[in-house]
C-alpha cells in the first residue's frame, strides 16, 4: 500500500499501484492516524486479559460449568487467532481504513450480544464475534501506520513502538478496569462499556484515517477457508487435548496435517494467492512468524501462571492480583515507548535479540523468588521490558519482509501469531503450575532466541530487489 515509490515493471504493476493508492481529500496527520489506530488496538487488547476477571461472575449468573466458562475465556482469543490472517487479506483487498472501522463496528455489535445474553451460550457467541472484530482491527491498524509513516525516515519503527505501547497499556488496564466495572456494577456493564468505546473510537477515526484502495484481485476464499480450519484445529487441540479421547486427538492431528498440505496446493494453484508460497519460503519472514508465536507463548504463559499464582499461592484477591501485575505492565509500556530509540541504536534484529534475552533470562529467576512478592517487582518489570521490545520488532520485521501489496497479510500473520501463541500458552503451560510452568516458558523463550539469532534478517524485500 505504498503510493510514492513505483514498483519495477512487471505484470503486477497495475494491481500493485492500485492497491497502494491513497484516495484522500487532504493530507492526514501521521500523529492523528497513530493515535486513532492505537486507541482501537488498546480496546481490543484490553479484553484479552479482561475476560478472565469477569468469568467468575458469568459463571455465577448462569450456574455455568467449566466447559462453558472455558469457551467464554478462550473464544475471544481463538477467534482472534483464527481470523487475523483473514483480516489481513481483507485489508489488502478492501483497504485498511474500511476494514479498521468495520472491525470496530463488529466488535461493538458482538459486545452488546454478550452484554444482553440470556444464556451462557450467547455470551460465548458474543466473545467469538468480538474476536472477529479484533482480528479485523489489528492488521488494518498496522497497515495504516506503515502507510502514513513510510515517507518519514526512521519513524516506522518508532510509530510501531508507540502502537506496541498501546498493546501493553491495554493488557495492563484489562484486569484493572474490567475488575472495577464488575465489582462496581456487573459483568454486563463491562461489555456495554467496551461496545460504547468501540463506537466512539470509530467516530474519532473516520475523519482522520486515510482512505486506501485495496487491490482488484479476487479474495482467495479457498486459501482463507483452509487457513481458518488449520488454525482452528490447532487451537482446539491445544485447548482441549487433555480431555479428548486418543482417537479424536489423532484425527485432529491428521486433519491439521491434511490442511497444511491442502493449503500449499491451493496457494500454488491460485492466480491471486492470499499468502504466496514464495512469501513463506522467505526464511526471515517465516522465522519472524515463528518468533511471534513462540515468544508470545513464553510471555503470556508466564503472565497467566503468575496471575493465577498470586491468587492461589500468595492469597491475593483477583483485583489485587491485577494491580500486582502493574510492574510488568510498566516495564512493557516504557520499553515499547523507547523501542524506536533502541532500534535506532541496535537495529531491529539487535533489539529483538535483546528482548528475547530479557524474557528468557528473567523466566529462569522468577520461580526462585515467587514466595515473596517484593522480590518479584524488578523481574516482572524486566520481563515486561523484554516483551515491549519483541512486539514492535516482530511487527516491523514482518512488514519489512512483506511482498508488495501484502502488507495486510503480513500484519495478519503477526497479529494471529501472537493470539495463537497466547492460546497455546494457556492450554499447555498453565496446567503445569507455577514453577514447572514458568521454567517451561523459559525453555520456550530460549527456543525463540535461537530462532531470532539463526533465522531472522530484517532488511526489506523491496530494498533487496532494488540492490539486485
N, C-alpha and C positions, 0 to 999 in steps of 0.2 A: 504493500500500500504506500510505497514511497512515490511522490509525484514529481520530485525535482530532478532525479537522475534518470535519463533514458537508459533502458537496458540495451545490451548489444543486440544487433539484428538477429532475429530468429523467428521461427514460426509462431512463437508465443507473444510477439511484440504487441499485437493489438489487444489481446486479452489482458496481458500484464499491465499495459498502460492504462487500460480502462479500470482494472482492479485497483490501481494506485491513485486514481484521480480523486481530488478533493473538490466537492461542489459546495462552496461556502460563500455566502454573500459578503462576508468580511473576514478579516484575519482574526482567528481565535487566539486568545492569550494562552500560551502554554501553561502558565501557572493556574489559571482557572480550570483548564481541562484536567490538570493533575489533581487539583482539589476535588473536582466533581467525581472523577473516577476513584479517587482514594476513599471518598465518603461511601460510595456504593460498595467498594471492596470491604471496608470496615464493617459494614452492616451484615454482609453475607458471611464473613468470617466469625462475627460475634456469635452466631448461633451454633457454630461448630463446637464451641465449648459451653454455650448457654443451655442447650437441651439437657445436659447432664443434671443441671441444678433443678430443672422443672420435673424431672422424671418421677421422684417420689410423690409429688402432688398429683400428677396424672394417674399414677398407679392407684392412689387413694380414691380419686374421683370415680374411676371405673372399676375398682377392685380387679385390676388387670393382672394377668400372670406375667412370669418372667419373659416368656417368648414375645408377648405383645410389647412389653416395655423395651425389650432388646431391639425390636424393629423401630420403635419410636426413636431410640438413641442412634441407631445405625442407618435408618432410612435416609436421612439427610446426607450423610457422608457417602453412602453407597450411590445415591443418585448423582451427587456432585461428581464422584469419581467416574461413574459410567458414562456421563453425558458431557464432560468437559471437552473431549475431543470433538464431539458433535457441535458444541458451542463454538469451538474454534473454526470448524468447517463452515458453519452458518455465518460467522463473522467474515470470512473470506468471500462468501457468496453474496451476502446481502449488505455488508457494510457494518463497521464496528459500532457506529452511533446507534443505528437502528436496533442491533442485537442487544446492546447495553441497556437501552431504555425498555425494550420488550422483556429482557431478563428481570429488571426491577419490577415491572408490572406483573409478571408471572409469580415472582417471589411474594409480592404483596397479596395477590389473589389467594394463593395457597396458604399463606399465613392466616388469612381470615377463615379459610376452610378449617384449619386446625383450631383456631380460636373458638369457633362455633360448633365444633364437632359434638354430636350426641353420643358417639361411641368411640372407643379407642381405635377401631379400625380406620375411622375417618381422620383421626389425629395422625396415624401412620401415612395415609394418603396426603395429608397436608404437608408433612415433613418431606416426603418424597418430592412433592411438587416444589417446595422451597428449594430442594437440592437441584431441581431442573433450572429454576431461575438463577441460582448461584452459578451453575455451570455455563450459563449464557453471559453472566456479568464479568467473571474474571478474565476469560480470554479476550473479550472485547475491550476491557479496560486496559490491558497490557498493549493491545494493538493501537489503541488511541494514544497512549503515552508515547509509544515508539514513533508514531506518525508525527506528533506535534513537536517532538524534541530531536528529530533526525537531522535538522539543519543547524542545531546548536552543538558545536564541537564539545565532546566530553560530557554532555549533560544527560545523555540517555541513561547511563549507569546511575548518575545522581538522582534522576527522576524516579527510576525504578527503586532506588533505595528509600525515597520518601514513600512511595507506594507500599514497599515492604514494611515500613514503619506503621502504615495503616493496618496491614495484616496483623502485625504484632499487637497494636493497640486494640483491635477487635478481639483477638484471642484473650487479651488481658481483661478487657471490660466485660466479656461474656459472662463469666461466673458472678462477677460483682453486680452488674446491672440487672441481669436476669434473676439473680438471687434476691435482690432488693424488690423487684416487681412481684415475684412470687410471694415473698414474705409480707409485703405491704398490701397486695391485692390478691392475685391468683395467677395460676399458670396461663389462664386465658388472656390476662392482661399483657403478658409477655408477648404473645403472638399478635395482639392488636397493636401494640406499640411498634413492633418491627414492621408491621404492614403499613402503618401510617408513615413511618420514617422512609420506607421504600418509595412511597408516593412523593413525599417531599423531595427526596434526592433526585427522583426522575424529573420533577418540575424544575429543580435547580439546573440539572444537566442539559435539559432540552435546548435552551437558547445558547448554551456555552459550547457544547461539543461540536466538532467539525462534522459536516455531512460527507461521509465517504461512500463512494460507489463500491459495490462488490464486483467480483468477476462475472463474466457472462456464461461461464461453463455451468452445465447442469450439476446439481448435487450428486455426489457419488453415494446414492442411497444403499446399494448393496454393501459397500465398504463400511458405511456408518452402522448399518444393522449388525454386521458381523463383529465389528469392534465393540458395540454395546453388549452383545451377547458374551463376547470373550471377557471383558472386564467385569460384567455382572456375574458370570460363573465363578471367576477367580475370587471376587469379593464375597460371594455367597459361601463358597467352600471355606474361605478363611474365617468367615463369621460363625459358621455352624459345624465345622469339621469334627468337633469333639462329640456332637450329638448325632452325627449322621451314621447310618449303617455302612459297613465296609463296601458293600456293593454300590450304594449310592455315591459314596466318595470316589470310588474307582470310575464310575460312569461320568462323574463330573470332571475328573481329570482327563478322560478320553474326549469329552466334549470340548474342553478348553484346548487340547492339542489339535483337535479337528478344526476348531475355529482359527487357530494360528495358521494352519495350512491353507484353509479356505480364504483367509484374509490376503495372504500372499498371492493366491491365484486370482482373486477378484481384482486386486490393485494392479496386477501385471496386465490384465486384460482391459482395464477401464481406460477409455480415452481421456478422462479427466479424473485421475485418482485423488481421493481425499488426502492420503498420506503416501506420496510416491515412494516406491521401494528404494529409489536412489537416495532419498532423504534418510531412510533407515540404515542404508549402507554407509552413510557418513558416520564414521566411528565416533567422532567428537559429539555429534548430535545425540546418538544413541547412548553414549557413555554419560552424557549430561542428564538424559532421561532416567537412567539407572540411578544416578546420584540423587536425583529428585525423589524417587520412590524410597530408596534405602535410607538416605539421610533423614527424610521425613519420618520414617518408621522409627529410627533411633531416637529422634527428639520427642515425637508425640507419644511413643510408647512410654518414655520416661515421664512425660507430663501426666499421662493417665495414671501411671503407677504411683507417682508422688502424690497426686491429689487424693487418691484413694488411701494411700499410706498415712497421710496426715490425719485422716478421719479414723482409720482402723487402728493404727499403732500409736499415734500421738493424741488421739481423743478429741480432735478438733470438730466443731460443727461445720456443716457444708459451707456456710457463708464465710466462716473464719478460714477454712481451708482455701477458699478463693482468694481472700486477702493475703494469705501466706505465700501465694504464688506471685505476688507483685514484684519481688526482686527479679524473678525470671523474666517477667514482662518488661521490667525497667531495663534490664540488660539488652533485651531484644530490641526495644524501641531505640535506645541510644545507639546501638550498633547499626541498626538499619538506617538511621539518620546520618551516621558517619560513613556509611558504606561507600558513598561516592568518593570521598577523600581517600579512603583506604584503597579502593580500586585504582584511583589515580596514581597511588604510590606503588602498589604491588601488582597491578593488573588484575583482570577478572579471575584468571586461574589462580594467581597467588592469594587473592582474598578468599577464594573458595577453599584452597588448601588450609589457610589459617582458620576459617570457620569449622572445617572438618576436624582439624586437630583439637580445637577447643571443645567441640562436642564429645569426641571420643575420649579425651583425657579426663574431662570432668566426670563423665559417667563412671569411670573406674573408681572415683573417690566418693561419690555421693552415698553409696550403700554403707561405707565405713563410718559415716557421720550421721546416719539417719536418726539415731536416738535423741539428738539434741537439735531442735530447730535453729537455734542461733548459729550453730556451726554450718548450716546449710545455706545461709544467706548469700555468701560470696560465691560458692559453687553454682547456686541457681542463677545468679546474675551472669556468671561466665558462660553457663550453658545457654542462656538467652542470647548473649552476645554472639556466640558461635552460630546459632540459628539465624540471628539477624544478619549475618554475612551470607549464609547459604541461600536465603530466599532471593535477594537481588542478584547474586552472582549466577545462580542457575537460571533465573529468568532472563538475564542479559545474554548468557551463553546460548540459550535456546533460540532467542531471537536473532543472534548474530549468525547462527548456522542455518537459519530458515531459508528455504528456496524462495525466490521472488513470487509474491502473491500468496504465500503460505504462512504469513506471519501469524494469522489467527490460529491455524492448526498447530503451529509451534507453541504458541501460548497455551493452547488447549492441552497439549502433551504435558507441559509443565504443571498447569493447574490440576489436571486429572491425576498426574503422577503424585502430587502432594496428597490429594484426598485418598488415593489408593494406598499410599504409604501409611496414612493415619488409620485407615480401616484395617489394614493388615496388622498394624501395631496393636490396636485394641483387641483384635481376635487372637493373636499369637503371643504377645509379650505380657499383656495384662494378667492373664491367669497364672503366670509364673510366680507372682508375689514380688515383694519389694526388692530384695537383694538379688535373687536369681534373675528377676525380670530386668533390672537396671544393668546388671553385668552382661546379660544377653544383649541388651540395647547397645552397650559399649562395643561388643563384638560386631554388631551391625554397623556401628559408626566407623570402626576400623575398615570394614569392607568398603564403605562409602569413600573413605580417604584413599584407599588403594585405587579405586576406580578413577577418582579425580587425578591422581598422580600419573596413572598409566594411560588413561584414555581421553581426558578432556583437553581439547585445544580450542581457543575461543576466537581466533581471527575469523572474520566474516567470509562467507562463501562468495559474496559479490566481490570483495576485495581480492580474494584469491583468483577469481576468474579474470579480473582486470589485470592482475600481475602477470598471468599467463598470456 
